[in-house]
Amino acid sequence: MRNIIRWVKRLFGVYENGFEYWVNVDEIKISPEFEKTPPRKIKFSQKIDWYLKHGELLSPILLNKDFELVDGYTSYLIARKCHIDKVAVYFVY
């Protein structure tokens, strides 16, 4: 029953904290602050190696209610680089 309620809320754009949702990478909004400070090459390299080895992103992607990135910029960049259409995200309010 709880999953049905969560599904209906999602139809109306209401996302709950602490639950995993799948969204299109194109829907994620990136603030200029993230774009100004790209991750260090070694950090990016380690995380993309993890993704290629395990098939999952090492760090979660956190969004606010407006689909703006709060944390997980490196995971977002890896998803873009690897042409991943949908990623798991968590909403934080």
DALIN-V302163 format. One record per helix or strand of 3 or more residues. SS is the DSSP state (~ for helix, > for strand). FROM is the first residue (numbers start at 0). LEN is the number of residues. Records with the same first field share a line. If there is no record, write none. Layout:
SS=FROM-LEN / FROM-LEN
This chain:
~=1-10 / 24-3 / 31-5 / 40-14 / 72-9
>=19-5 / 60-3 / 67-4 / 85-6
